[in-house]
Amino acid sequence: MRARLLIVERDLRYGEWLRHHLGVLCPDATVSLLDMRELLLRYDSLTHRDYDLLILSAVFSATADDQPAEGLQLLRELRRRTDFPAAIVIAESGDELSAVRALRLGALDYLPKRLLTPQRLYAAVRLALRRIERRVARSFARLAHANRTRGGARDAATSAPLPRGGSALRDLIPGY
């Protein structure tokens, strides 16, 4: 399984920096970059079938006029869609409360932009992909169990043993 990563960033220079480092650290992954405007335009058409992981860089602190933070608002909208890919958040600004809110809204990780290093980014992506792979394996196991308990016909796909967790990504990411 090749990981498909989507970076969403307003600053395209910084987005290219992220894409470069992810390309070096995860050489077998497909890394795409979108501007925030492009994400908003293509929001309805992006699904987990297109990308495994969204890396969202946005502002996570509330504005002075009590407007909700852009990043938290996006996470709320993404959470409403069941087919949207999992997300890691890179916060341009924010605090501990923003981090807690982002994680409660479904972000797999919250990384302050000012503290981000290639190693931290790599560790966050590696752990997020591992969580996604485990979630998929559990879903397959539940489906296989439901099929066995119903006594339905078994075909080759459902009777084949499930891959061990992490085996596909272990080939993709060195040191996984």
C-alpha positions in Angstrom: 0.0 0.0 0.0 1.4 3.4 -1.0 0.4 6.2 1.3 -1.3 9.1 -0.4 -0.7 12.3 1.5 -2.4 15.7 0.9 -0.8 18.9 2.3 -3.1 21.9 2.5 -1.2 25.2 3.2 -1.8 28.8 2.3 1.9 29.6 2.0 3.0 27.6 -1.0 6.7 28.0 -0.1 6.1 26.4 3.2 3.9 23.8 1.5 6.8 23.0 -0.8 9.1 22.6 2.2 6.7 20.2 3.8 6.3 18.3 0.5 10.0 18.1 0.0 10.7 16.7 3.5 7.8 14.2 3.3 9.1 13.1 -0.1 12.5 12.5 1.4 11.3 10.8 4.6 8.6 8.7 2.9 10.0 8.1 -0.6 7.3 5.6 -1.6 4.4 7.9 -0.6 2.6 10.1 -3.1 2.6 13.7 -1.7 0.3 16.3 -3.1 0.0 20.0 -2.3 -3.2 22.1 -2.3 -3.7 25.8 -1.5 -6.4 26.4 1.0 -8.6 28.0 -1.7 -8.3 24.8 -3.8 -9.3 22.7 -0.8 -12.5 24.8 -0.4 -13.3 24.5 -4.1 -12.7 20.7 -4.2 -14.0 20.0 -0.7 -17.0 17.9 -1.8 -15.0 15.8 -4.2 -12.1 14.9 -1.9 -12.5 11.5 -0.1 -10.4 8.9 1.7 -10.4 7.1 -1.6 -8.2 9.8 -3.0 -5.9 10.4 0.0 -5.1 8.5 3.1 -4.0 11.4 5.2 -4.6 15.2 5.1 -2.0 17.5 6.6 -3.8 20.7 7.3 -1.9 23.8 8.1 -4.2 26.6 9.3 -4.7 29.2 12.0 -6.1 27.7 15.2 -6.4 30.7 17.5 -9.7 32.6 17.8 -9.7 36.1 16.4 -10.2 39.3 18.4 -13.8 39.6 17.2 -14.7 36.1 18.5 -14.8 34.5 15.1 -14.0 30.8 15.3 -10.5 29.8 14.3 -10.2 28.8 10.6 -8.6 25.5 11.4 -11.2 24.5 14.0 -14.0 25.5 11.7 -12.5 23.3 8.9 -12.2 20.4 11.2 -15.8 20.7 12.2 -16.9 20.7 8.6 -14.6 17.7 7.8 -15.9 15.8 10.7 -19.4 15.9 9.3 -18.3 13.9 6.3 -17.7 10.2 6.9 -15.6 9.8 3.7 -13.1 12.5 4.3 -9.5 11.4 5.0 -7.9 11.5 8.5 -6.1 14.7 9.4 -2.9 15.9 11.1 -3.0 19.6 12.1 -0.1 22.0 11.8 -1.2 25.0 13.8 0.1 28.4 12.7 -1.0 29.8 16.1 -3.0 28.4 18.9 -2.6 27.1 22.5 -3.3 24.1 24.6 -7.1 24.6 24.4 -6.9 24.8 20.6 -4.9 21.5 20.6 -7.5 19.8 22.8 -10.4 21.1 20.6 -8.6 19.9 17.4 -8.1 16.5 18.8 -11.7 16.3 20.0 -12.8 17.2 16.5 -11.0 14.2 15.1 -7.4 15.4 14.3 -4.9 12.5 14.7 -2.2 14.9 15.9 -1.7 18.6 16.6 1.7 20.1 15.7 2.6 23.7 16.5 4.2 25.2 13.3 6.9 27.0 15.2 8.1 23.8 16.8 7.8 21.6 13.6 10.9 19.8 12.5 11.2 17.1 9.7 11.7 14.5 12.4 8.5 15.5 14.3 6.6 15.6 11.0 7.8 12.2 10.0 6.9 10.7 13.4 3.4 12.2 13.3 2.8 10.9 9.7 4.2 7.5 10.6 2.0 7.2 13.7 -1.1 8.5 11.8 -0.7 6.0 9.0 -0.3 3.2 11.5 -3.6 4.3 13.2 -5.3 4.4 9.8 -4.0 1.0 8.9 -5.2 -0.5 12.2 -8.6 1.1 11.8 -8.9 -0.5 8.3 -7.8 -3.9 9.6 -10.4 -3.7 12.4 -13.1 -2.9 9.8 -12.1 -5.8 7.6 -12.1 -8.1 10.7 -15.6 -6.9 11.7 -16.9 -7.5 8.2 -15.3 -11.0 8.0 -16.8 -11.8 11.4 -20.2 -10.6 10.4 -20.0 -12.7 7.3 -19.0 -15.8 9.2 -21.8 -15.3 11.8 -24.4 -14.9 9.0 -23.3 -18.1 7.5 -23.0 -16.4 4.1 -21.1 -17.8 1.2 -17.3 -17.3 1.6 -15.4 -16.1 -1.4 -11.6 -16.0 -1.7 -11.4 -12.4 -0.6 -13.2 -12.8 2.8 -11.7 -16.2 3.6 -8.1 -15.1 3.0 -6.2 -14.2 6.2 -6.0 -10.5 7.0 -2.5 -8.9 6.7 -0.7 -8.3 9.9 -1.1 -4.7 11.1 1.6 -2.5 9.7 3.0 -4.9 7.2 2.0 -2.8 4.1 3.3 0.4 5.6 6.4 -1.3 7.0 7.6 -1.7 3.4 6.7 1.9 2.7 8.3 3.8 5.6 11.8 2.9 6.7 12.0 2.2 10.4 8.2 1.6 10.7 
